[in-house]
Structures are given as C-alpha cells and as structure tokens.
Amino acid sequence: MSTPLSPLSDLSSDSVNDAPGTDRDHGGVGLLDPSLSQSRRRMLDLVNRLHNTGVQVDIDLPQIAVIGSQSAGKSSLIESISGITLPRATGTCTRCPTECRLARSDNPWSCVVELHSITDKNGEALGQSRNEAFGDPIFDKSEVEDRIRRAQRAILNPSKSARIFLNDDFDDETTEISFSRNYISLQISGPGVADLSFVDLPGLIASSRGGNDREIEMVKSLVTSYIEKSSCVILLTVACETDFENQGAHHLTKKYDPDGKRTIGVLTKPDRIQRGDEMNWLPLIRNEQEPLENNWYCVKQPSPHDIKEGITWEEARERENDFFSVTSPWSNLDSIYQKYLRTTNLVTRLSTILSDLISKRLPQIQIELENTVQKTRTSLAHLPKPPSSDPVGEVAGRLYTFVDALSRILEGVPGADGLLQTIRPAQEAFKRAIRSTAPDFRPFEQHDGSICDAGFSDPDFLVNEDGDFSQAATDEEAQAIFIDQVLDRAFAARTRELPGHYPFEVQKSFIAEITCKWEAPAKVLCRFVHNTLAQHVKDLIHLHFASYGQGSLEQRVTILVQEYMKRRAQAADSLISKFISLEQGSPITLNEHYLADYKAKFLTHYRGARQKTQNPDLSYAIESSNSTEYLGMQDILAGLANLGLNGVAPEDLSKLLPPDRMDPALNIMADVRAYFQVAYKRVVDNVPLAIDHELVRGVGRDLLPTLYGGLNINGPDALRICRELAQESPTVAGKREELLKRLDRLEIASRELVTVGF
C-alpha cells in the first residue's frame, strides 16, 4: 500500500478544491485557517494537555467521541480524518478507546503512541492517570498500524509488561480481557495536519452473535461514560447499508442527547445502498428526519478491496469527490446541501465545533477546577491526620487530651446535654423517693370515719420546705399509721417502765421501718449515673480515638475505661451501703436544735389536727379569736386577765382541757417524724455526694496513669505497641491517597490553564 497522506493535504489539489460543496484552500481549513485566532489553537493544545493529566475524571473536558455500531464504517472514517491506517481484523477491531490528537506543525510528520491507564488490572479506577510512552516516535506512516495493534494487545493484557508487546512477536491472539477503559493515545503532527482531537470508541455490538451479553453491556457502558458528559461532541456514524432504525448507536445517542444539540451525524457506505433506496437517506442530509443542530454529513471511504490494492489517500479523496459529483441522487442535491457531503467538509465543521466548544468551556473549566480543588482540600482536611513519625508521643498526647476533655465534662459544662444536667432529674427523683417514705402518722383513731372524709395533709412548714407530698387518706389508707396503732405498739413494747413511760425502742422500730426502704432508690440512682456516665464517656472516646489507626486504640481505651468505671461504681455502691447501714443503726444526730424545733412543730400540728376532731367548737373559737364576728374569746381572755392570768393566748386555752390519753402516742409520732426530717435531708445529700465523689469525679482521678499502664506505653515495648495502634485504616489510607492524587492532577491542570489567557 502506498504511504497514506493526511486528507487535509489533498486540499492543495485543484481537482478537489473545485469540486461542488468544497472550499478553496486559501491557507487551510478549520483551525488551519489563518483568519482564526492563534489563541484557539493554543486552547486546543491546552485541552490535550489537560487530558494528559487525567483531570477528565473530575472535570467535563471538551471532546469529540466517534461512536457507531459494529461495521458502521467508523474505522474508515477515522483513517480518513487522521491519515493513518488502523488495524483490520475479523469481528470487532477496536477493543479499547483510541485517542487521536492531530496538530499542525512545520516539523516533519510524526506519530507518538502512548498508553493511558485510568484503571488497574482489576478494572478499578486509579487515583491518577498513568501515561506511558509505547515505543519511540514514528516517522513513517506505514508503521503506525502495527504499533496500534501491539498497543491494543498491551492494553488488553494489563498484568504483563507493555514492552513484551512492543518488541516481541506474538502468535497467541488470546487476551486477559475483552475490552478496556484504558486507552491508546496517538499524537500526530506535521505539515497540513488538522488541529483536531477526537477519541474512537469500540463499536456497539448489535447482538449476541457479535459478542456475549457481558461484552455487549461492557461496550455500551464504555461508550455511555463518554457521551453522557455535556461537553462531549458525539460523532455518530451510521452505515447506509443497514436499516437506520436498527442501528443501536443512534438510539443510545438519542438517550443522552435527545435534542441533537451536540451530535453530528455521519452517513457512511453510501455506495452500498440498495438500488431504489437512495432517496430514503436524503431527508437526513436535508435535516428533515432526525434533525441535528450540526446536521448530518455523508462520506465515502475506500472499500476493503481499494485498501488491499494500495489506494493512496489522495486517490481516495478524489474518488470520494467523483462519487458525490456524478452519483445520483447525491449529485442532484441543491448546493446548500453539498457542503454536507465529503470528508473535507466534515473535518472543517468538526474543527470549528471543537474550537468553539473549547473557547466557551475554558473559563467554566477554570472555575470548576478551583471549586474542585477547594472541595478536595476540604475533604483532605476532614480526614484523620496521617500516622506520626512519633507514635508514642502521639498516643500519649491523645490520651492526655481525652482525659483533659473528660475532666471538664466531670466538672460540669454549660448546656442541657451536659453530664451533670443529665443526671440532675434522677437526683430529684431520688430525693422524692426518699421523701415519700416519711411515715404517714394520723393523730386520730383508725376507725374515726371523719378522717375518710377530711383527709390529712402535711403542715405548711413542710410544704414550704419540700413541696406538697400529702396524699389523700382514701388513696393511702393502707400506709396510714393511726394514733391508736402507735399507742398499741407503745403498750406492747413496755417492760419495766413507770406508768406513762414507754421505751425508746418504739421510736427506733418506726425509724427502722423507714430507713430500710432507702437502699433501693439509692442503688437505682447509682446505676443510672453509672450508665449515663458510661454513655458520655463512650461518646468522648469515639470522638477522640475513632479516627485513629484502625480502631484498635479506641477499642482498648474503651475496655480500660469501662473496667475502671466499673471499679469506681463498685466503690460508690459500697459507700452508699455504708451510709444506709449507718442510718439503719441507732438513730443519732448532734443537730439537737434542728430536731427539737421539728418535734415542737409536728407536735403542735398533730395536736391541732386532733383537737379539730375532738373539740371542734373550741378549735373554731381559737382560730376565730381575731375575728370581730367572734367576740366571746376576747371576753374570756379579759376575764382571765382580771384574775391575774395575764398573757394567756387563745391557743393556750386548749391546755385547760383534761389530759388526752393519746399524748404519749403524739410524742412518739412527733419524735419519729422530726428525726425523719433530720435523717432524710442527710441522706438525700450524702448519697449523691458519695456517687459524685467515688464515681463521677472518681473516674477522672488516676485515669491517665491507668490508661498508660493498661496500654503499656511506658514500658520497653512502647514503640512497637504505639506503631500498631497508629497503623492507619486501609479505608482512610486509600481515601487519602485518592484525594492526594486528585489534588495533584487538579493542581497540575490548574497550572496548565495559566498558559492560556481568556
């Protein structure tokens, strides 16, 4: 075969330039036109360099993708545009993308072949594109076909060195994989070469006869990954020898470009149209059927027989021109549609579309790059710090920071979700539980029906101190202790006491019945504080250690802290038991004034309530003594004063009544109830204090040395242990590596953008 030439070099021929539908060569076509800005040409070079960085993974870069079904004439079109010969074989020839970067140059024609890897041998995405030169530059076009064939085999055998396929002969046609997303890059430059870049994608497999179901989906997915991007210009090849509606590439294009704004249609093999069917294709050229914003084109490429006979590219263009000039119905098209025929017109249009797209997209690309760089840096900043070169110091520092943060929580921090704020409701509940064990003494006989109607409430001085804990007699009849019951117990307890005297064991028995109820709510409070503290500590451990290493430090710290908390909870529980045990022993208090004051108040309260039931008239008179409606009381007090009994108060008149046989019981009730107030206030302070000292604050005491000792980071194996603890999670390490590679290619791409002004 004769040395192929670039199709654009044919434009110097008058026979071609004078053909209908073509333009005269006045210095070049497309980006070769000197009237176009030199900056446009630089921008195309810039986009090519951006592709080299692999940043197309992150940013939608302008690109032309050539797609079509198998045997749609796609390879012939690529050859015609690029001026090189692609490998030919039975079945699908293109099994990986082939990128063609064409650039005009005053230097001799050359082609550089590179392998661009964006996935590893398992098909998983690489963090950064890996570019590898595949052999030395080629200066003879006839050598390109063999180099591409070898490059494709290197791509399809990713576990083997590319040099094997570059230098050695190979007879085995089997490959490790059928298709690959990794691609071959052809950088072609020379005089008369168009400034154009595009990528040739594997042909879509129409049925299982052309490949298995897995391969069909694999190719479809590969093609989709290109054409779904909004900056991808789709060069859709449709063979005229096959029914239009049966070509899958057209349907796939409609899915991702339904309005046809970025699709250029190319009809191939017009010489193979069945006689009489030619007119069916003209509505496409006229953009009447399946209209596209950039129209449909029609080209005719050399047949396999022509290629076998060694036709040159100059001859191929001449034959294409002759075909459209003399063959009906193409030759009969109006001149306005002639510009949509022939490869040269297609190349001109492609160059213009790509240059316009690049010019429009570059400012947006710069903004997108800056935003993506910022997002990547933010993602890196949110990752845990990489392992330190001083793992012992880092682990020790993290432990200290954790213990310091825990100490602040134990001391108390503002906010509704603080530890102390969380346990306060439980402390209040404990106080109410202890307060509710107060004996419900009733200063009247058990079978006095009036109590069932009137009930009995706490005195005002208790309500002011503790709130209203009174309960209706009908609700608490079973817990009420009536005065006759108290007296009966007192009589039963007498031994050798004088008449009217009763042993202190009566008061002690009532007090013991009360204090035995205190241990359960105290233990409930301790368990609640322990559980609440454990959750706060667990959250704090997760906050400080979850992102460190592979989680083993968090796990070990959690175990050590839980065990330490368990010991502190046991100490708190033991101290609570001691406090309760002390209360269950002999009643004692040195707060004599406090006790005496309460006894006097309760005794007055009980007697007043009893008098209301036994002497209601006198009680009413005493209560109404200051009322103008009840003047008799004033007369009585005045009469007593005349007898020399000065200073008598209305309430003193009750002392004139005969002795109440229940007076001993009233004294016992007042003793017990007064002591309860002393002991109750003591317990509701001491139990929370014990829990706070031994458990809450106790966890913060000696925790740091406990962790050091438990982790053994002060011992001879400290360095080894801390290195193991600092070993980073593969997930985090992989994420960091991916982000660093992304940041690297983004920054490289950003630097490339500086070379072109907007």
C-alpha positions in Angstrom: 0.0 0.0 0.0 1.3 3.4 -0.8 2.2 5.8 2.0 -1.1 7.4 3.2 -1.3 11.1 3.4 -3.4 13.4 5.6 -6.7 14.1 4.0 -6.2 17.8 4.5 -3.1 17.8 2.3 -5.4 16.9 -0.6 -6.9 20.4 -0.4 -4.0 21.7 -2.4 -5.3 19.9 -5.4 -7.4 22.0 -7.7 -9.5 18.9 -8.7 -10.6 18.6 -5.1 -11.0 22.2 -4.3 -13.1 22.9 -7.4 -15.5 20.1 -6.5 -19.0 21.0 -5.6 -19.6 21.7 -2.0 -15.9 22.3 -1.1 -14.0 25.5 -0.3 -10.8 26.6 -2.0 -7.7 26.3 0.1 -6.6 29.8 1.0 -4.2 28.7 3.7 -6.1 25.9 5.4 -9.4 24.7 6.7 -10.8 24.5 10.2 -8.2 25.6 12.7 -5.7 25.7 9.9 -7.4 28.9 8.6 -5.0 31.7 9.4 -8.0 34.0 10.0 -8.7 32.1 13.2 -7.1 33.3 16.3 -3.8 31.7 17.3 -5.2 31.5 20.9 -7.8 29.0 19.6 -5.0 26.7 18.5 -3.3 27.1 21.9 -6.5 26.3 23.6 -6.8 23.0 21.7 -3.3 22.2 22.8 -4.2 23.1 26.4 -7.2 20.8 26.4 -5.0 18.0 25.1 -2.5 18.7 27.9 -5.4 18.6 30.4 -6.4 15.2 29.1 -2.8 14.1 29.8 -3.3 15.0 33.5 -6.3 12.7 33.8 -8.4 15.5 35.1 -11.2 14.5 32.8 -12.2 12.1 35.6 -13.1 15.2 37.7 -13.9 17.9 35.1 -16.0 17.6 31.9 -13.5 18.4 29.2 -14.5 19.2 25.6 -14.0 16.2 23.4 -15.2 14.5 20.2 -16.2 10.9 20.6 -16.7 8.8 17.5 -19.3 6.1 18.0 -21.2 3.6 15.9 -22.4 0.1 15.7 -20.0 -2.6 14.5 -19.1 -2.4 10.8 -20.6 1.1 10.6 -17.6 2.4 8.7 -16.2 4.1 11.8 -12.6 2.9 11.4 -12.5 4.0 7.8 -13.8 7.5 8.8 -11.1 7.7 11.5 -8.4 6.7 8.9 -9.7 9.3 6.5 -9.5 12.1 9.1 -6.2 11.1 10.7 -4.4 9.9 7.6 -3.2 6.7 9.2 -4.3 3.1 8.8 -5.9 1.3 11.7 -5.6 -2.5 12.3 -8.1 -4.6 10.5 -9.4 -8.0 11.7 -12.5 -10.1 11.8 -15.1 -9.0 14.2 -14.6 -6.0 16.5 -11.3 -4.3 15.7 -11.4 -1.6 18.4 -11.4 -3.1 21.8 -10.2 0.0 23.7 -10.6 3.7 23.1 -8.1 5.3 20.7 -7.5 9.0 21.1 -6.2 10.9 18.1 -4.6 14.3 18.7 -3.9 16.0 15.4 -1.8 19.1 15.3 -0.4 21.1 12.5 3.4 21.5 12.7 6.2 22.8 10.4 8.3 19.8 11.5 8.3 16.5 9.6 5.3 14.2 10.1 5.4 12.2 13.3 3.2 10.0 15.5 3.8 9.4 19.2 2.0 6.4 20.7 1.2 6.4 24.4 -0.8 4.1 26.7 -3.0 5.9 29.1 -4.2 3.9 32.1 -7.2 5.1 34.2 -7.9 1.6 35.7 -5.7 -1.1 37.2 -5.5 -4.7 36.1 -8.7 -5.5 38.0 -10.6 -2.7 36.3 -10.8 -0.5 39.4 -10.2 3.3 38.9 -6.7 4.6 39.6 -6.4 7.7 41.6 -4.3 9.3 38.9 -3.9 8.7 35.2 -0.8 6.7 34.3 0.7 7.7 31.0 3.4 5.5 29.4 5.2 6.1 26.0 4.8 3.0 23.9 7.9 2.9 21.8 9.8 5.7 20.1 8.1 8.3 17.9 7.1 7.0 14.4 8.1 9.0 11.3 6.8 6.5 8.8 3.0 6.3 8.4 3.2 2.7 7.3 4.5 1.6 10.8 1.5 3.1 12.7 -0.9 0.2 12.1 1.4 -2.4 13.6 2.2 -0.2 16.6 -1.5 0.4 17.3 -2.2 -3.4 17.1 0.6 -4.0 19.6 -0.6 -1.2 21.9 -4.1 -2.6 21.9 -2.8 -6.0 23.0 -0.7 -4.4 25.7 -3.9 -2.6 27.0 -5.9 -5.9 26.9 -3.2 -7.7 28.9 -2.8 -5.4 31.9 -0.9 -7.8 34.1 2.0 -8.0 31.6 4.7 -5.5 30.8 3.9 -3.4 27.8 7.5 -4.0 26.4 6.6 -7.6 25.7 4.1 -6.5 23.1 6.3 -3.7 21.8 9.4 -5.7 20.9 8.4 -9.3 20.6 6.4 -11.2 18.0 3.3 -12.9 19.3 1.2 -15.6 17.8 -1.3 -16.1 20.7 -4.3 -13.9 19.9 -5.9 -14.5 23.3 -6.1 -11.6 25.8 -6.8 -11.3 29.5 -9.8 -9.0 29.0 -12.1 -8.4 26.1 -12.4 -4.6 26.4 -10.8 -1.9 28.5 -11.4 1.7 29.5 -7.7 2.4 29.3 -6.9 3.9 26.0 -4.3 4.4 23.3 -3.2 8.0 22.5 -1.9 8.9 19.1 -0.3 12.3 18.9 0.1 13.1 15.2 1.7 16.3 13.9 3.1 17.6 10.7 2.5 20.0 7.8 -1.1 20.1 6.7 -2.4 18.1 9.6 -5.7 19.4 11.0 -5.8 20.8 14.5 -8.3 18.4 15.8 -8.7 15.9 18.6 -11.2 13.0 19.0 -11.5 9.6 20.5 -12.5 6.4 18.6 -14.7 4.2 20.8 -15.3 0.4 20.3 -18.2 -0.3 18.1 -21.5 -1.1 19.7 -22.3 -4.8 19.5 -25.8 -5.3 17.9 -26.5 -8.9 19.1 -25.1 -11.9 20.9 -23.7 -13.1 17.6 -21.2 -10.2 17.7 -20.3 -10.9 21.4 -21.7 -12.3 24.6 -24.1 -10.4 26.8 -21.3 -9.3 29.1 -19.3 -7.8 26.3 -22.4 -6.1 24.9 -23.0 -4.3 28.2 -19.3 -3.6 28.7 -19.0 -1.7 25.4 -22.3 0.1 26.0 -21.1 1.2 29.4 -17.8 2.4 28.0 -19.5 4.4 25.2 -22.0 5.8 27.7 -19.2 7.0 30.0 -18.1 9.4 27.2 -21.3 10.6 25.6 -23.2 11.2 28.8 -21.0 14.2 29.5 -22.4 17.5 28.4 -19.1 18.7 26.8 -18.8 15.6 24.6 -19.5 16.2 20.9 -20.9 12.9 19.6 -19.8 11.9 16.1 -22.4 9.3 15.2 -21.6 7.0 12.3 -24.5 5.3 10.6 -23.9 2.8 7.8 -26.3 3.3 4.8 -26.2 -0.5 4.1 -28.2 -1.2 7.2 -31.7 -0.1 8.2 -31.5 3.2 10.1 -33.8 2.2 12.9 -31.9 -1.0 13.6 -28.6 0.8 14.5 -28.2 0.8 18.3 -25.7 3.7 18.3 -28.4 6.1 17.2 -30.8 5.0 20.0 -28.1 5.4 22.6 -27.2 8.9 21.3 -30.9 9.9 21.5 -30.9 8.9 25.1 -28.1 11.2 26.1 -28.6 14.0 23.6 -32.4 13.9 22.9 -32.4 17.4 21.3 -29.5 16.7 19.0 -27.6 19.7 20.2 -24.1 18.1 20.4 -24.5 15.3 17.9 -23.0 15.3 14.3 -24.4 12.5 12.2 -22.2 10.8 9.6 -23.6 8.5 6.9 -21.1 6.0 5.7 -21.0 3.5 2.8 -23.4 5.4 0.6 -22.2 3.2 -2.4 -23.8 0.1 -0.7 -27.3 1.4 -0.6 -29.8 -0.9 -2.2 -30.9 0.4 -5.6 -34.1 2.4 -5.2 -33.4 3.1 -1.5 -31.1 6.1 -2.1 -33.9 8.7 -1.6 -34.6 7.3 1.9 -31.4 8.8 3.2 -31.7 12.3 1.7 -34.1 13.6 4.4 -31.3 13.1 6.9 -28.9 15.3 4.8 -31.6 17.9 4.5 -32.1 17.7 8.3 -35.7 16.9 7.8 -35.6 13.5 9.5 -33.9 13.1 12.9 -32.8 16.8 12.8 -29.5 17.7 14.4 -28.2 21.1 15.3 -25.0 20.5 13.5 -26.6 18.4 10.7 -25.9 15.1 9.1 -23.0 14.5 6.7 -22.2 11.8 4.3 -18.8 10.5 3.4 -17.5 7.7 1.2 -14.3 5.9 2.2 -12.2 3.3 0.4 -13.6 -0.2 0.2 -11.6 -3.1 1.6 -10.7 -4.0 -1.9 -9.4 -0.5 -2.6 -7.3 -0.7 0.6 -6.0 -4.1 -0.4 -5.0 -2.7 -3.8 -3.0 0.0 -2.1 -5.0 3.1 -2.8 -3.4 6.4 -1.6 -5.3 8.9 0.5 -5.1 11.4 -2.4 -6.7 8.9 -4.7 -9.3 8.1 -2.0 -10.4 11.7 -1.7 -10.6 12.1 -5.5 -12.8 9.0 -5.8 -15.0 10.3 -3.0 -15.3 13.6 -4.8 -16.1 11.9 -8.1 -18.7 9.7 -6.4 -20.7 12.6 -5.0 -20.2 14.7 -8.1 -21.7 12.1 -10.6 -23.7 9.7 -8.5 -27.4 10.3 -8.2 -29.2 11.4 -6.0 -26.1 13.0 -4.2 -25.1 14.9 -7.3 -28.6 16.3 -7.7 -28.7 17.9 -4.2 -29.0 21.6 -4.0 -25.8 23.5 -3.5 -26.9 24.4 0.1 -26.7 20.7 1.0 -23.5 19.9 -1.0 -21.4 21.2 2.0 -22.7 18.2 4.0 -21.0 15.8 1.6 -17.3 14.7 1.6 -14.8 14.1 4.4 -13.1 17.5 4.0 -16.3 19.4 4.8 -16.9 17.2 7.8 -13.3 17.8 9.1 -13.8 21.6 8.6 -17.0 21.5 10.6 -15.6 19.3 13.4 -12.6 21.7 13.8 -14.9 24.7 14.1 -17.3 23.0 16.5 -14.5 21.8 18.8 -12.7 25.1 18.8 -15.9 27.0 19.6 -16.7 24.5 22.4 -13.3 24.8 23.9 -13.4 28.6 23.7 -16.7 28.6 25.5 -15.8 25.9 28.1 -12.4 27.0 29.2 -13.5 29.8 31.6 -16.0 27.4 33.1 -13.3 24.8 33.4 -11.1 27.2 35.4 -14.0 27.9 37.8 -14.8 24.2 38.1 -11.2 23.3 38.7 -10.9 25.9 41.5 -14.1 24.7 43.2 -13.0 21.0 42.9 -9.6 21.9 44.3 -11.2 23.6 47.3 -13.6 20.7 47.9 -10.7 18.2 47.6 -8.7 20.1 50.2 -11.7 20.3 52.5 -12.1 16.5 52.2 -8.5 16.0 53.0 -8.7 18.3 56.0 -11.7 16.3 57.3 -9.6 13.1 57.2 -7.7 12.0 60.3 -4.1 13.1 60.4 -1.7 10.7 58.8 0.3 8.5 61.2 3.0 10.4 63.0 6.7 9.7 63.0 6.5 9.7 66.8 3.7 7.2 67.5 4.5 7.1 71.3 4.2 10.8 71.6 1.1 10.9 69.5 -0.7 8.2 71.5 0.3 9.8 74.8 -0.9 13.2 73.6 -4.2 11.8 72.5 -4.7 10.1 75.9 -3.9 13.3 77.7 -6.3 15.3 75.5 -9.0 12.8 76.1 -8.6 12.7 79.9 -8.5 16.5 80.0 -11.7 16.7 78.0 -13.3 14.2 80.3 -12.2 16.1 83.4 -14.0 19.2 82.0 -17.2 17.2 81.5 -17.0 15.7 85.0 -16.6 19.2 86.5 -19.6 20.4 84.6 -20.1 22.2 81.3 -23.0 24.5 80.4 -25.7 23.1 78.1 -28.8 20.9 78.5 -27.0 17.8 77.4 -24.1 18.1 79.9 -23.4 15.1 82.2 -24.5 16.9 85.4 -27.6 18.3 83.7 -28.5 14.8 82.5 -28.2 13.2 86.0 -30.0 16.0 87.9 -33.5 14.8 87.2 -32.5 11.4 88.6 -31.2 13.0 91.7 -34.5 14.9 92.1 -36.4 11.6 91.6 -34.2 10.0 94.3 -35.0 12.9 96.7 -38.7 12.4 96.1 -38.4 8.6 96.6 -36.7 9.1 100.0 -39.2 11.8 101.0 -42.1 9.6 100.1 -41.0 7.1 102.8 -42.0 9.6 105.5 -44.4 7.9 108.0 -48.0 9.0 107.4 -49.0 9.5 111.0 -52.7 10.3 111.6 -53.5 11.9 115.0 -56.9 10.2 115.4 -58.2 6.7 115.8 -58.2 4.3 113.0 -61.9 3.8 112.8 -62.8 7.5 113.1 -64.9 8.0 110.0 -64.2 11.7 109.8 -60.7 11.1 108.5 -62.0 9.3 105.5 -63.9 12.5 104.6 -61.5 15.1 105.7 -58.1 13.5 104.8 -54.8 14.7 106.4 -52.2 16.9 104.7 -48.6 17.9 105.5 -48.2 21.0 107.6 -47.5 24.3 105.9 -43.9 24.5 107.1 -43.1 21.2 105.3 -44.8 22.3 102.1 -42.6 25.4 102.1 -39.5 23.2 102.5 -40.1 20.2 100.4 -43.2 20.8 98.4 -46.6 19.1 98.8 -46.2 15.4 99.4 -49.5 14.9 101.1 -51.8 12.1 99.9 -55.5 11.6 100.4 -56.4 9.2 103.1 -58.6 7.2 100.7 -55.6 6.7 98.4 -53.1 5.8 101.1 -55.3 4.1 103.7 -53.1 1.1 103.8 -49.9 3.2 104.6 -51.5 5.5 107.1 -50.4 5.0 110.8 -53.2 6.0 113.2 -52.6 7.2 116.7 -54.2 4.2 118.3 -51.9 1.9 116.4 -48.9 3.9 117.7 -50.2 3.6 121.3 -50.8 -0.1 120.9 -47.2 -0.6 119.8 -46.0 1.5 122.7 -48.0 -0.6 125.2 -46.7 -3.7 123.6 -43.1 -2.5 124.0 -43.3 -1.7 127.7 -41.1 -3.7 130.0 -40.2 -2.1 133.4 -41.0 1.5 132.6 -43.1 3.6 135.0 -46.7 4.2 134.2 -47.0 6.8 131.4 -43.5 6.0 130.1 -42.6 3.9 127.1 -39.2 2.6 125.8 -37.3 4.4 123.0 -37.5 1.1 121.1 -40.9 2.2 119.8 -39.3 5.2 118.0 -36.4 3.0 116.8 -38.8 0.5 115.3 -40.7 3.1 113.3 -37.4 4.6 112.2 -36.0 1.2 111.1 -39.1 0.5 109.1 -38.5 3.8 107.2 -34.7 3.6 106.7 -34.9 0.0 105.3 -36.6 1.5 102.3 -33.8 3.8 101.4 -31.2 1.4 99.9 -33.2 0.5 96.8 -33.7 4.1 95.4 -30.1 4.9 96.3 -28.8 1.9 94.3 -31.1 2.9 91.4 -29.6 6.4 91.4 -26.1 4.9 91.4 -26.8 2.6 88.4 -28.4 5.5 86.5 -25.4 7.7 87.0 -23.1 4.9 86.0 -25.0 4.2 82.8 -25.3 7.9 81.9 -21.6 8.5 82.6 -20.7 5.4 80.6 -22.6 6.8 77.5 -20.9 10.2 77.8 -17.5 8.6 78.2 -18.2 6.2 75.2 -19.1 9.2 73.0 -16.0 11.1 74.1 -13.8 8.1 73.4 -15.3 7.7 70.0 -14.7 11.4 69.3 -11.0 11.3 70.3 -10.0 7.9 69.0 -12.4 6.6 66.3 -10.4 8.2 63.5 -7.0 7.0 64.8 -5.4 3.9 63.3 -7.7 1.0 62.6 -9.8 1.5 65.7 -7.8 -0.8 68.0 -6.8 2.2 70.2 -10.5 3.2 70.6 -11.4 -0.4 71.4 -8.6 -0.8 74.0 -9.3 2.5 75.6 -13.0 1.7 75.8 -12.2 -1.6 77.6 -9.8 0.0 80.0 -12.1 2.9 80.8 -15.2 0.6 81.2 -13.2 -1.6 83.7 -12.0 1.5 85.6 -15.6 2.9 85.7 -16.8 -0.5 87.0 -14.4 -0.3 89.9 -15.4 3.3 90.7 -19.1 2.3 90.5 -18.4 -0.5 93.0 -16.7 1.9 95.3 -19.6 4.3 95.1 -22.0 1.4 95.7 -20.0 0.3 98.7 -20.0 3.8 100.2 -23.8 4.1 99.7 -24.3 0.8 101.5 -22.3 2.2 104.4 -24.3 5.3 104.6 -27.6 3.4 104.5 -26.3 1.0 107.1 -25.4 3.8 109.4 -29.0 5.2 109.0 -30.4 1.8 109.8 -28.5 1.6 113.1 -29.3 3.5 116.2 -30.8 6.9 115.5 -28.4 9.7 116.2 -27.9 13.4 115.5 -26.0 16.2 117.0 -28.3 18.7 115.5 -30.4 18.9 118.6 -31.8 22.3 117.9 -33.0 21.2 114.5 -34.6 18.1 115.9 -36.2 19.9 118.8 -37.7 22.6 116.5 -39.2 20.0 114.2 -40.6 18.0 117.1 -42.3 21.0 118.5 -43.8 21.9 115.1 -45.0 18.4 114.5 -46.4 18.0 118.0 -48.4 21.2 117.6 -49.6 20.1 114.1 -50.7 16.7 115.4 -52.5 18.1 118.5 -54.2 20.8 116.4 -55.5 18.3 114.0 -56.7 16.0 116.8 -58.4 18.9 118.6 -60.3 19.7 115.5 -61.9 16.3 115.6 -62.4 16.0 119.4 -63.3 19.7 120.3 -64.4 21.3 117.1 -66.1 24.3 118.8 -63.0 25.2 120.9 -60.8 24.8 117.8 -63.1 27.1 115.8 -63.1 29.7 118.6 -59.3 29.7 118.9 -58.9 30.0 115.1 -61.5 32.8 115.0 -60.2 34.7 118.0 -59.1 37.7 116.0 -62.4 37.9 114.1 -64.9 40.6 115.0 -67.6 38.1 114.5 -66.4 36.0 117.5 -66.2 38.4 120.5 -66.7 35.7 123.2 -63.0 34.7 123.0 -62.0 38.3 123.8 -64.3 38.3 126.9 -62.8 35.1 128.1 -59.2 36.4 127.8 -60.2 39.7 129.5 -61.8 37.8 132.4 -58.6 35.7 132.9 -56.6 38.9 132.9 -58.8 40.2 135.7 -58.0 37.1 137.7 -54.3 37.9 137.3 -53.6 35.5 134.4 -52.1 37.9 132.1 -50.5 36.9 128.7 -52.8 34.0 128.0 -53.2 33.4 124.3 -56.3 31.8 122.7 -54.4 28.6 121.8 -53.4 28.2 125.5 -57.0 27.5 126.4 -56.6 24.0 124.9 -54.3 23.3 127.9 -57.3 23.6 130.2 -58.8 20.5 128.6 -58.4 17.2 130.5 -55.3 15.2 129.6 -55.6 13.2 126.3 -54.8 9.5 126.8 -53.1 9.6 123.4 -50.5 12.2 124.5 -47.7 9.5 124.7 -48.5 8.5 121.1 -48.5 12.1 119.9 -45.0 12.5 121.4 -43.8 9.3 119.7 -45.2 10.4 116.4 -43.6 13.8 116.7 -40.2 12.2 117.7 -40.2 9.9 114.7 -41.4 12.5 112.3 -38.9 15.0 113.4 -36.0 12.5 113.2 -37.1 11.6 109.7 -36.6 15.2 108.6 -33.1 15.2 110.0 -32.1 11.8 108.5 -33.9 12.4 105.2 -32.1 15.6 104.5 -28.9 13.9 105.5 -29.4 11.0 103.1 -30.5 13.0 100.1 -27.2 14.9 100.4 -24.9 12.1 101.3 -25.9 9.5 98.7 -25.5 11.9 95.6 -22.3 13.2 97.3 -20.9 9.6 97.5 -21.8 8.9 93.9 -20.2 12.1 92.8 -17.0 11.6 94.8 -16.5 7.9 94.1 -18.0 7.5 90.6 -18.3 10.8 88.7 -15.2 12.6 90.0 -13.7 9.3 90.8 -13.4 8.3 87.1 -11.3 11.4 86.5 -8.9 10.5 89.3 -5.9 8.4 88.3 -7.4 7.6 84.9 -4.4 8.8 82.9 -1.9 6.5 84.6 -4.4 3.7 84.5 -4.6 4.1 80.7 -0.8 4.3 80.4 -0.4 1.2 82.4 -3.1 -0.7 80.7 -1.8 0.1 77.2 1.8 -0.4 78.4 3.0 2.6 76.6 5.6 3.4 79.3 7.2 0.0 79.0 10.1 -1.3 76.8 7.6 -2.3 74.1 6.0 1.1 73.9 7.3 1.9 70.4 6.1 -1.3 68.9 2.7 -1.1 70.7 2.1 2.5 69.6 3.1 1.8 66.0 0.5 -1.0 65.9 -2.1 1.4 67.4 -1.2 4.1 64.9 -1.5 1.8 61.9 -3.9 3.6 59.7 -7.1 2.1 58.4 -6.8 0.9 54.8 -10.0 2.7 54.0 -8.7 6.0 55.3 -5.3 5.5 53.8 -6.9 4.7 50.4 -9.2 7.7 50.7 -6.2 10.0 51.5 -4.2 8.5 48.6 -7.1 9.0 46.2 -7.6 12.6 47.4 -3.9 13.5 47.2 -3.7 12.1 43.6 -6.9 14.0 42.7 -5.4 17.2 44.2 -2.2 16.6 42.4 -3.8 16.3 38.9 -6.2 19.2 39.6 -3.3 21.4 40.6 -1.3 20.4 37.5 -4.4 21.1 35.4 -4.7 24.5 37.1 -1.2 25.4 36.3 -1.8 24.4 32.7 -4.7 26.8 32.5 -2.3 29.7 33.4 -0.6 29.3 30.0 -3.7 30.4 28.1 -5.4 33.8 28.6 -9.1 34.2 28.3 
